Each structure stands twice: as structure tokens, then as C-alpha cells.
Amino acid sequence: MNVIEITTEYIKLQDLLKFASVAATGGEAKLMVQEGQVQVNGEVCTMRGKKIRPGDDVAVAGRHFTVKYATQ
């Protein structure tokens, strides 16, 4: 499982996919989400603007990501 560290309250799902290099562009991220290829906390998510907060788990293309706050 890969850890994505954020410094804000949340990261939008499509932005997480781009940040994690799962999607090369926003358009690619949008298609992945809309086609049901992404799971958030074990459930298929089709909302590309879904707010992903620390503790959430995202699975896509055989990869898993969890989000946590960056330590200072």
C-alpha cells in the first residue's frame, strides 16, 4: 500500500489519481472514475470530486493508496 501525504484537509479523488501518477491527465482520471475503475474504502466511486481525507483507502489499477497528514 502506498501512502499519500497531504497538508490540507482533503484531496479530491481526481487530484489524488494525478498526484499518485495513476492518471497522466485530469481527463484520464475523470474517465477512470466515471467508468467505475476506482474504489474508495472498498466501494466503487464514480464521483471524481469526492473528498479523500486522511484514513481513506483508494484502490485503482491493482494499486492501493491511503491518505495521511504530512508530518512537519
PDB file of N, CA, C and O in Angstrom:
ATOM      1  N   MET A   1       0.851  -1.180   0.000  1.00  0.00           N
ATOM      2  CA  MET A   1       0.000   0.000   0.000  1.00  0.00           C
ATOM      3  C   MET A   1       0.894   1.239   0.000  1.00  0.00           C
ATOM      4  O   MET A   1       1.876   1.315   0.737  1.00  0.00           O
ATOM      5  N   ASN A   2       0.538   2.187  -0.826  1.00  0.00           N
ATOM      6  CA  ASN A   2       1.277   3.441  -0.924  1.00  0.00           C
ATOM      7  C   ASN A   2       0.605   4.490  -0.053  1.00  0.00           C
ATOM      8  O   ASN A   2      -0.620   4.517   0.067  1.00  0.00           O
ATOM      9  N   VAL A   3       1.404   5.347   0.547  1.00  0.00           N
ATOM     10  CA  VAL A   3       0.881   6.408   1.406  1.00  0.00           C
ATOM     11  C   VAL A   3       1.014   7.739   0.680  1.00  0.00           C
ATOM     12  O   VAL A   3       2.091   8.087   0.195  1.00  0.00           O
ATOM     13  N   ILE A   4      -0.082   8.479   0.608  1.00  0.00           N
ATOM     14  CA  ILE A   4      -0.095   9.818   0.032  1.00  0.00           C
ATOM     15  C   ILE A   4      -0.226  10.791   1.200  1.00  0.00           C
ATOM     16  O   ILE A   4      -1.202  10.736   1.948  1.00  0.00           O
ATOM     17  N   GLU A   5       0.745  11.673   1.357  1.00  0.00           N
ATOM     18  CA  GLU A   5       0.707  12.654   2.443  1.00  0.00           C
ATOM     19  C   GLU A   5       0.153  13.972   1.918  1.00  0.00           C
ATOM     20  O   GLU A   5       0.566  14.465   0.868  1.00  0.00           O
ATOM     21  N   ILE A   6      -0.794  14.532   2.674  1.00  0.00           N
ATOM     22  CA  ILE A   6      -1.378  15.816   2.290  1.00  0.00           C
ATOM     23  C   ILE A   6      -1.212  16.818   3.425  1.00  0.00           C
ATOM     24  O   ILE A   6      -1.079  16.438   4.588  1.00  0.00           O
ATOM     25  N   THR A   7      -1.221  18.082   3.079  1.00  0.00           N
ATOM     26  CA  THR A   7      -1.103  19.145   4.082  1.00  0.00           C
ATOM     27  C   THR A   7      -2.404  19.911   4.224  1.00  0.00           C
ATOM     28  O   THR A   7      -2.496  20.851   5.014  1.00  0.00           O
ATOM     29  N   THR A   8      -3.408  19.512   3.462  1.00  0.00           N
ATOM     30  CA  THR A   8      -4.717  20.163   3.508  1.00  0.00           C
ATOM     31  C   THR A   8      -5.726  19.226   4.163  1.00  0.00           C
ATOM     32  O   THR A   8      -5.395  18.087   4.493  1.00  0.00           O
ATOM     33  N   GLU A   9      -6.939  19.694   4.349  1.00  0.00           N
ATOM     34  CA  GLU A   9      -7.979  18.884   4.995  1.00  0.00           C
ATOM     35  C   GLU A   9      -8.333  17.647   4.173  1.00  0.00           C
ATOM     36  O   GLU A   9      -8.635  16.592   4.731  1.00  0.00           O
ATOM     37  N   TYR A  10      -8.294  17.778   2.844  1.00  0.00           N
ATOM     38  CA  TYR A  10      -8.644  16.674   1.945  1.00  0.00           C
ATOM     39  C   TYR A  10      -7.984  16.888   0.600  1.00  0.00           C
ATOM     40  O   TYR A  10      -7.420  17.949   0.332  1.00  0.00           O
ATOM     41  N   ILE A  11      -8.059  15.861  -0.253  1.00  0.00           N
ATOM     42  CA  ILE A  11      -7.629  15.963  -1.646  1.00  0.00           C
ATOM     43  C   ILE A  11      -8.753  15.353  -2.484  1.00  0.00           C
ATOM     44  O   ILE A  11      -9.315  14.322  -2.115  1.00  0.00           O
ATOM     45  N   LYS A  12      -9.072  15.976  -3.588  1.00  0.00           N
ATOM     46  CA  LYS A  12     -10.125  15.434  -4.449  1.00  0.00           C
ATOM     47  C   LYS A  12      -9.613  14.179  -5.134  1.00  0.00           C
ATOM     48  O   LYS A  12      -8.431  14.069  -5.459  1.00  0.00           O
ATOM     49  N   LEU A  13     -10.515  13.243  -5.345  1.00  0.00           N
ATOM     50  CA  LEU A  13     -10.157  11.948  -5.912  1.00  0.00           C
ATOM     51  C   LEU A  13      -9.385  12.086  -7.216  1.00  0.00           C
ATOM     52  O   LEU A  13      -8.350  11.441  -7.382  1.00  0.00           O
ATOM     53  N   GLN A  14      -9.857  12.902  -8.135  1.00  0.00           N
ATOM     54  CA  GLN A  14      -9.165  13.030  -9.417  1.00  0.00           C
ATOM     55  C   GLN A  14      -7.768  13.607  -9.234  1.00  0.00           C
ATOM     56  O   GLN A  14      -6.848  13.244  -9.968  1.00  0.00           O
ATOM     57  N   ASP A  15      -7.598  14.504  -8.262  1.00  0.00           N
ATOM     58  CA  ASP A  15      -6.279  15.077  -7.994  1.00  0.00           C
ATOM     59  C   ASP A  15      -5.342  14.037  -7.381  1.00  0.00           C
ATOM     60  O   ASP A  15      -4.145  14.025  -7.670  1.00  0.00           O
ATOM     61  N   LEU A  16      -5.885  13.174  -6.542  1.00  0.00           N
ATOM     62  CA  LEU A  16      -5.076  12.109  -5.960  1.00  0.00           C
ATOM     63  C   LEU A  16      -4.570  11.173  -7.054  1.00  0.00           C
ATOM     64  O   LEU A  16      -3.412  10.758  -7.029  1.00  0.00           O
ATOM     65  N   LEU A  17      -5.433  10.841  -8.013  1.00  0.00           N
ATOM     66  CA  LEU A  17      -5.026   9.952  -9.097  1.00  0.00           C
ATOM     67  C   LEU A  17      -3.901  10.561  -9.925  1.00  0.00           C
ATOM     68  O   LEU A  17      -2.985   9.854 -10.346  1.00  0.00           O
ATOM     69  N   LYS A  18      -3.966  11.853 -10.158  1.00  0.00           N
ATOM     70  CA  LYS A  18      -2.895  12.529 -10.893  1.00  0.00           C
ATOM     71  C   LYS A  18      -1.629  12.611 -10.042  1.00  0.00           C
ATOM     72  O   LYS A  18      -0.536  12.331 -10.536  1.00  0.00           O
ATOM     73  N   PHE A  19      -1.763  12.990  -8.776  1.00  0.00           N
ATOM     74  CA  PHE A  19      -0.626  13.121  -7.874  1.00  0.00           C
ATOM     75  C   PHE A  19       0.110  11.790  -7.708  1.00  0.00           C
ATOM     76  O   PHE A  19       1.338  11.764  -7.626  1.00  0.00           O
ATOM     77  N   ALA A  20      -0.633  10.696  -7.659  1.00  0.00           N
ATOM     78  CA  ALA A  20      -0.047   9.369  -7.474  1.00  0.00           C
ATOM     79  C   ALA A  20       0.457   8.774  -8.792  1.00  0.00           C
ATOM     80  O   ALA A  20       0.947   7.645  -8.812  1.00  0.00           O
ATOM     81  N   SER A  21       0.341   9.512  -9.872  1.00  0.00           N
ATOM     82  CA  SER A  21       0.779   9.084 -11.211  1.00  0.00           C
ATOM     83  C   SER A  21       0.021   7.863 -11.723  1.00  0.00           C
ATOM     84  O   SER A  21       0.553   7.085 -12.515  1.00  0.00           O
ATOM     85  N   VAL A  22      -1.214   7.698 -11.272  1.00  0.00           N
ATOM     86  CA  VAL A  22      -2.079   6.643 -11.800  1.00  0.00           C
ATOM     87  C   VAL A  22      -2.690   7.137 -13.104  1.00  0.00           C
ATOM     88  O   VAL A  22      -2.875   6.364 -14.044  1.00  0.00           O
ATOM     89  N   ALA A  23      -3.001   8.426 -13.155  1.00  0.00           N
ATOM     90  CA  ALA A  23      -3.549   9.059 -14.360  1.00  0.00           C
ATOM     91  C   ALA A  23      -2.596  10.166 -14.795  1.00  0.00           C
ATOM     92  O   ALA A  23      -2.099  10.928 -13.966  1.00  0.00           O
ATOM     93  N   ALA A  24      -2.347  10.250 -16.088  1.00  0.00           N
ATOM     94  CA  ALA A  24      -1.425  11.256 -16.602  1.00  0.00           C
ATOM     95  C   ALA A  24      -2.075  12.643 -16.684  1.00  0.00           C
ATOM     96  O   ALA A  24      -1.403  13.666 -16.553  1.00  0.00           O
ATOM     97  N   THR A  25      -3.390  12.656 -16.903  1.00  0.00           N
ATOM     98  CA  THR A  25      -4.095  13.930 -17.061  1.00  0.00           C
ATOM     99  C   THR A  25      -5.396  13.907 -16.272  1.00  0.00           C
ATOM    100  O   THR A  25      -5.846  12.857 -15.811  1.00  0.00           O
ATOM    101  N   GLY A  26      -5.984  15.074 -16.130  1.00  0.00           N
ATOM    102  CA  GLY A  26      -7.279  15.160 -15.469  1.00  0.00           C
ATOM    103  C   GLY A  26      -8.354  14.426 -16.255  1.00  0.00           C
ATOM    104  O   GLY A  26      -9.258  13.827 -15.673  1.00  0.00           O
ATOM    105  N   GLY A  27      -8.253  14.473 -17.564  1.00  0.00           N
ATOM    106  CA  GLY A  27      -9.223  13.776 -18.416  1.00  0.00           C
ATOM    107  C   GLY A  27      -9.149  12.271 -18.235  1.00  0.00           C
ATOM    108  O   GLY A  27     -10.173  11.589 -18.206  1.00  0.00           O
ATOM    109  N   GLU A  28      -7.936  11.757 -18.114  1.00  0.00           N
ATOM    110  CA  GLU A  28      -7.760  10.323 -17.890  1.00  0.00           C
ATOM    111  C   GLU A  28      -8.312   9.927 -16.521  1.00  0.00           C
ATOM    112  O   GLU A  28      -8.963   8.891 -16.384  1.00  0.00           O
ATOM    113  N   ALA A  29      -8.047  10.757 -15.510  1.00  0.00           N
ATOM    114  CA  ALA A  29      -8.562  10.495 -14.161  1.00  0.00           C
ATOM    115  C   ALA A  29     -10.088  10.499 -14.175  1.00  0.00           C
ATOM    116  O   ALA A  29     -10.721   9.645 -13.554  1.00  0.00           O
ATOM    117  N   LYS A  30     -10.670  11.453 -14.878  1.00  0.00           N
ATOM    118  CA  LYS A  30     -12.127  11.561 -14.972  1.00  0.00           C
ATOM    119  C   LYS A  30     -12.724  10.296 -15.570  1.00  0.00           C
ATOM    120  O   LYS A  30     -13.717   9.780 -15.057  1.00  0.00           O
ATOM    121  N   LEU A  31     -12.135   9.793 -16.643  1.00  0.00           N
ATOM    122  CA  LEU A  31     -12.636   8.577 -17.284  1.00  0.00           C
ATOM    123  C   LEU A  31     -12.515   7.370 -16.363  1.00  0.00           C
ATOM    124  O   LEU A  31     -13.437   6.558 -16.287  1.00  0.00           O
ATOM    125  N   MET A  32     -11.409   7.243 -15.673  1.00  0.00           N
ATOM    126  CA  MET A  32     -11.207   6.114 -14.762  1.00  0.00           C
ATOM    127  C   MET A  32     -12.300   6.084 -13.701  1.00  0.00           C
ATOM    128  O   MET A  32     -12.855   5.031 -13.389  1.00  0.00           O
ATOM    129  N   VAL A  33     -12.599   7.261 -13.152  1.00  0.00           N
ATOM    130  CA  VAL A  33     -13.602   7.358 -12.098  1.00  0.00           C
ATOM    131  C   VAL A  33     -14.993   7.088 -12.671  1.00  0.00           C
ATOM    132  O   VAL A  33     -15.751   6.292 -12.116  1.00  0.00           O
ATOM    133  N   GLN A  34     -15.325   7.744 -13.767  1.00  0.00           N
ATOM    134  CA  GLN A  34     -16.654   7.595 -14.350  1.00  0.00           C
ATOM    135  C   GLN A  34     -16.929   6.178 -14.839  1.00  0.00           C
ATOM    136  O   GLN A  34     -18.082   5.749 -14.866  1.00  0.00           O
ATOM    137  N   GLU A  35     -15.886   5.448 -15.227  1.00  0.00           N
ATOM    138  CA  GLU A  35     -16.057   4.078 -15.706  1.00  0.00           C
ATOM    139  C   GLU A  35     -16.085   3.072 -14.559  1.00  0.00           C
ATOM    140  O   GLU A  35     -16.180   1.868 -14.796  1.00  0.00           O
ATOM    141  N   GLY A  36     -16.002   3.553 -13.321  1.00  0.00           N
ATOM    142  CA  GLY A  36     -16.095   2.671 -12.167  1.00  0.00           C
ATOM    143  C   GLY A  36     -14.844   1.873 -11.871  1.00  0.00           C
ATOM    144  O   GLY A  36     -14.919   0.811 -11.254  1.00  0.00           O
ATOM    145  N   GLN A  37     -13.692   2.369 -12.302  1.00  0.00           N
ATOM    146  CA  GLN A  37     -12.429   1.668 -12.091  1.00  0.00           C
ATOM    147  C   GLN A  37     -11.803   1.955 -10.727  1.00  0.00           C
ATOM    148  O   GLN A  37     -10.794   1.348 -10.368  1.00  0.00           O
ATOM    149  N   VAL A  38     -12.396   2.879  -9.966  1.00  0.00           N
ATOM    150  CA  VAL A  38     -11.794   3.321  -8.711  1.00  0.00           C
ATOM    151  C   VAL A  38     -12.689   2.941  -7.529  1.00  0.00           C
ATOM    152  O   VAL A  38     -13.908   3.107  -7.577  1.00  0.00           O
ATOM    153  N   GLN A  39     -12.063   2.432  -6.478  1.00  0.00           N
ATOM    154  CA  GLN A  39     -12.781   2.122  -5.242  1.00  0.00           C
ATOM    155  C   GLN A  39     -12.251   3.012  -4.127  1.00  0.00           C
ATOM    156  O   GLN A  39     -11.045   3.220  -3.993  1.00  0.00           O
ATOM    157  N   VAL A  40     -13.177   3.529  -3.334  1.00  0.00           N
ATOM    158  CA  VAL A  40     -12.818   4.313  -2.151  1.00  0.00           C
ATOM    159  C   VAL A  40     -13.390   3.574  -0.951  1.00  0.00           C
ATOM    160  O   VAL A  40     -14.597   3.350  -0.859  1.00  0.00           O
ATOM    161  N   ASN A  41     -12.518   3.204  -0.044  1.00  0.00           N
ATOM    162  CA  ASN A  41     -12.911   2.453   1.160  1.00  0.00           C
ATOM    163  C   ASN A  41     -13.726   1.203   0.810  1.00  0.00           C
ATOM    164  O   ASN A  41     -14.708   0.874   1.476  1.00  0.00           O
ATOM    165  N   GLY A  42     -13.289   0.511  -0.260  1.00  0.00           N
ATOM    166  CA  GLY A  42     -13.902  -0.756  -0.627  1.00  0.00           C
ATOM    167  C   GLY A  42     -15.145  -0.684  -1.493  1.00  0.00           C
ATOM    168  O   GLY A  42     -15.716  -1.716  -1.847  1.00  0.00           O
ATOM    169  N   GLU A  43     -15.576   0.536  -1.844  1.00  0.00           N
ATOM    170  CA  GLU A  43     -16.775   0.695  -2.670  1.00  0.00           C
ATOM    171  C   GLU A  43     -16.447   1.476  -3.940  1.00  0.00           C
ATOM    172  O   GLU A  43     -15.675   2.434  -3.908  1.00  0.00           O
ATOM    173  N   VAL A  44     -17.038   1.059  -5.056  1.00  0.00           N
ATOM    174  CA  VAL A  44     -16.827   1.771  -6.315  1.00  0.00           C
ATOM    175  C   VAL A  44     -17.308   3.210  -6.157  1.00  0.00           C
ATOM    176  O   VAL A  44     -18.400   3.461  -5.648  1.00  0.00           O
ATOM    177  N   CYS A  45     -16.480   4.146  -6.599  1.00  0.00           N
ATOM    178  CA  CYS A  45     -16.818   5.569  -6.503  1.00  0.00           C
ATOM    179  C   CYS A  45     -16.792   6.176  -7.901  1.00  0.00           C
ATOM    180  O   CYS A  45     -15.804   6.042  -8.623  1.00  0.00           O
ATOM    181  N   THR A  46     -17.877   6.842  -8.278  1.00  0.00           N
ATOM    182  CA  THR A  46     -17.950   7.476  -9.595  1.00  0.00           C
ATOM    183  C   THR A  46     -18.000   9.001  -9.478  1.00  0.00           C
ATOM    184  O   THR A  46     -18.357   9.686 -10.437  1.00  0.00           O
ATOM    185  N   MET A  47     -17.647   9.526  -8.320  1.00  0.00           N
ATOM    186  CA  MET A  47     -17.615  10.986  -8.111  1.00  0.00           C
ATOM    187  C   MET A  47     -16.163  11.447  -8.128  1.00  0.00           C
ATOM    188  O   MET A  47     -15.436  11.248  -7.155  1.00  0.00           O
ATOM    189  N   ARG A  48     -15.738  12.063  -9.231  1.00  0.00           N
ATOM    190  CA  ARG A  48     -14.332  12.439  -9.340  1.00  0.00           C
ATOM    191  C   ARG A  48     -13.936  13.538  -8.362  1.00  0.00           C
ATOM    192  O   ARG A  48     -12.755  13.684  -8.049  1.00  0.00           O
ATOM    193  N   GLY A  49     -14.898  14.310  -7.876  1.00  0.00           N
ATOM    194  CA  GLY A  49     -14.621  15.364  -6.914  1.00  0.00           C
ATOM    195  C   GLY A  49     -14.739  14.902  -5.470  1.00  0.00           C
ATOM    196  O   GLY A  49     -14.699  15.723  -4.554  1.00  0.00           O
ATOM    197  N   LYS A  50     -14.884  13.598  -5.254  1.00  0.00           N
ATOM    198  CA  LYS A  50     -15.016  13.058  -3.898  1.00  0.00           C
ATOM    199  C   LYS A  50     -13.839  13.512  -3.046  1.00  0.00           C
ATOM    200  O   LYS A  50     -12.686  13.455  -3.472  1.00  0.00           O
ATOM    201  N   LYS A  51     -14.147  13.960  -1.851  1.00  0.00           N
ATOM    202  CA  LYS A  51     -13.104  14.424  -0.940  1.00  0.00           C
ATOM    203  C   LYS A  51     -12.487  13.226  -0.232  1.00  0.00           C
ATOM    204  O   LYS A  51     -13.162  12.498   0.496  1.00  0.00           O
ATOM    205  N   ILE A  52     -11.204  13.040  -0.460  1.00  0.00           N
ATOM    206  CA  ILE A  52     -10.468  11.953   0.164  1.00  0.00           C
ATOM    207  C   ILE A  52      -9.719  12.536   1.359  1.00  0.00           C
ATOM    208  O   ILE A  52      -8.899  13.443   1.220  1.00  0.00           O
ATOM    209  N   ARG A  53     -10.021  11.996   2.527  1.00  0.00           N
ATOM    210  CA  ARG A  53      -9.456  12.516   3.774  1.00  0.00           C
ATOM    211  C   ARG A  53      -8.490  11.495   4.374  1.00  0.00           C
ATOM    212  O   ARG A  53      -8.520  10.318   4.012  1.00  0.00           O
ATOM    213  N   PRO A  54      -7.633  11.948   5.292  1.00  0.00           N
ATOM    214  CA  PRO A  54      -6.721  11.006   5.945  1.00  0.00           C
ATOM    215  C   PRO A  54      -7.476   9.809   6.515  1.00  0.00           C
ATOM    216  O   PRO A  54      -8.524   9.950   7.146  1.00  0.00           O
ATOM    217  N   GLY A  55      -6.913   8.627   6.274  1.00  0.00           N
ATOM    218  CA  GLY A  55      -7.538   7.388   6.708  1.00  0.00           C
ATOM    219  C   GLY A  55      -8.305   6.692   5.604  1.00  0.00           C
ATOM    220  O   GLY A  55      -8.600   5.502   5.712  1.00  0.00           O
ATOM    221  N   ASP A  56      -8.635   7.420   4.532  1.00  0.00           N
ATOM    222  CA  ASP A  56      -9.354   6.809   3.413  1.00  0.00           C
ATOM    223  C   ASP A  56      -8.411   5.940   2.591  1.00  0.00           C
ATOM    224  O   ASP A  56      -7.213   6.210   2.504  1.00  0.00           O
ATOM    225  N   ASP A  57      -8.968   4.895   1.992  1.00  0.00           N
ATOM    226  CA  ASP A  57      -8.219   3.959   1.170  1.00  0.00           C
ATOM    227  C   ASP A  57      -8.754   4.027  -0.249  1.00  0.00           C
ATOM    228  O   ASP A  57      -9.965   3.958  -0.462  1.00  0.00           O
ATOM    229  N   VAL A  58      -7.859   4.161  -1.223  1.00  0.00           N
ATOM    230  CA  VAL A  58      -8.244   4.243  -2.631  1.00  0.00           C
ATOM    231  C   VAL A  58      -7.559   3.103  -3.376  1.00  0.00           C
ATOM    232  O   VAL A  58      -6.349   2.913  -3.251  1.00  0.00           O
ATOM    233  N   ALA A  59      -8.329   2.350  -4.146  1.00  0.00           N
ATOM    234  CA  ALA A  59      -7.791   1.246  -4.948  1.00  0.00           C
ATOM    235  C   ALA A  59      -8.124   1.495  -6.411  1.00  0.00           C
ATOM    236  O   ALA A  59      -9.262   1.801  -6.767  1.00  0.00           O
ATOM    237  N   VAL A  60      -7.100   1.354  -7.253  1.00  0.00           N
ATOM    238  CA  VAL A  60      -7.287   1.548  -8.693  1.00  0.00           C
ATOM    239  C   VAL A  60      -6.146   0.841  -9.431  1.00  0.00           C
ATOM    240  O   VAL A  60      -4.992   0.892  -9.004  1.00  0.00           O
ATOM    241  N   ALA A  61      -6.476   0.197 -10.517  1.00  0.00           N
ATOM    242  CA  ALA A  61      -5.481  -0.445 -11.379  1.00  0.00           C
ATOM    243  C   ALA A  61      -4.523  -1.346 -10.604  1.00  0.00           C
ATOM    244  O   ALA A  61      -3.322  -1.367 -10.873  1.00  0.00           O
ATOM    245  N   GLY A  62      -5.066  -2.088  -9.639  1.00  0.00           N
ATOM    246  CA  GLY A  62      -4.241  -3.012  -8.881  1.00  0.00           C
ATOM    247  C   GLY A  62      -3.342  -2.368  -7.842  1.00  0.00           C
ATOM    248  O   GLY A  62      -2.499  -3.042  -7.250  1.00  0.00           O
ATOM    249  N   ARG A  63      -3.508  -1.090  -7.617  1.00  0.00           N
ATOM    250  CA  ARG A  63      -2.698  -0.370  -6.632  1.00  0.00           C
ATOM    251  C   ARG A  63      -3.597   0.161  -5.527  1.00  0.00           C
ATOM    252  O   ARG A  63      -4.763   0.479  -5.760  1.00  0.00           O
ATOM    253  N   HIS A  64      -3.045   0.254  -4.324  1.00  0.00           N
ATOM    254  CA  HIS A  64      -3.789   0.773  -3.178  1.00  0.00           C
ATOM    255  C   HIS A  64      -3.058   1.972  -2.607  1.00  0.00           C
ATOM    256  O   HIS A  64      -1.831   1.983  -2.505  1.00  0.00           O
ATOM    257  N   PHE A  65      -3.829   2.974  -2.238  1.00  0.00           N
ATOM    258  CA  PHE A  65      -3.284   4.185  -1.640  1.00  0.00           C
ATOM    259  C   PHE A  65      -4.053   4.523  -0.379  1.00  0.00           C
ATOM    260  O   PHE A  65      -5.269   4.340  -0.324  1.00  0.00           O
ATOM    261  N   THR A  66      -3.367   5.008   0.618  1.00  0.00           N
ATOM    262  CA  THR A  66      -4.013   5.527   1.803  1.00  0.00           C
ATOM    263  C   THR A  66      -3.516   6.946   1.994  1.00  0.00           C
ATOM    264  O   THR A  66      -2.387   7.276   1.630  1.00  0.00           O
ATOM    265  N   VAL A  67      -4.360   7.775   2.562  1.00  0.00           N
ATOM    266  CA  VAL A  67      -4.026   9.192   2.723  1.00  0.00           C
ATOM    267  C   VAL A  67      -3.783   9.475   4.201  1.00  0.00           C
ATOM    268  O   VAL A  67      -4.506   8.991   5.072  1.00  0.00           O
ATOM    269  N   LYS A  68      -2.745  10.273   4.461  1.00  0.00           N
ATOM    270  CA  LYS A  68      -2.473  10.705   5.826  1.00  0.00           C
ATOM    271  C   LYS A  68      -1.949  12.130   5.789  1.00  0.00           C
ATOM    272  O   LYS A  68      -1.496  12.619   4.755  1.00  0.00           O
ATOM    273  N   TYR A  69      -2.023  12.789   6.950  1.00  0.00           N
ATOM    274  CA  TYR A  69      -1.483  14.144   7.037  1.00  0.00           C
ATOM    275  C   TYR A  69       0.033  14.070   7.044  1.00  0.00           C
ATOM    276  O   TYR A  69       0.626  13.191   7.670  1.00  0.00           O
ATOM    277  N   ALA A  70       0.647  15.002   6.340  1.00  0.00           N
ATOM    278  CA  ALA A  70       2.111  15.084   6.320  1.00  0.00           C
ATOM    279  C   ALA A  70       2.596  15.560   7.687  1.00  0.00           C
ATOM    280  O   ALA A  70       2.000  16.446   8.298  1.00  0.00           O
ATOM    281  N   THR A  71       3.672  14.963   8.146  1.00  0.00           N
ATOM    282  CA  THR A  71       4.264  15.383   9.416  1.00  0.00           C
ATOM    283  C   THR A  71       5.177  16.566   9.167  1.00  0.00           C
ATOM    284  O   THR A  71       5.823  16.661   8.123  1.00  0.00           O
ATOM    285  N   GLN A  72       5.222  17.448  10.118  1.00  0.00           N
ATOM    286  CA  GLN A  72       6.044  18.648   9.925  1.00  0.00           C
ATOM    287  C   GLN A  72       7.353  18.545  10.641  1.00  0.00           C
ATOM    288  O   GLN A  72       8.163  19.470  10.581  1.00  0.00           O
TER     289      GLN A  72
END
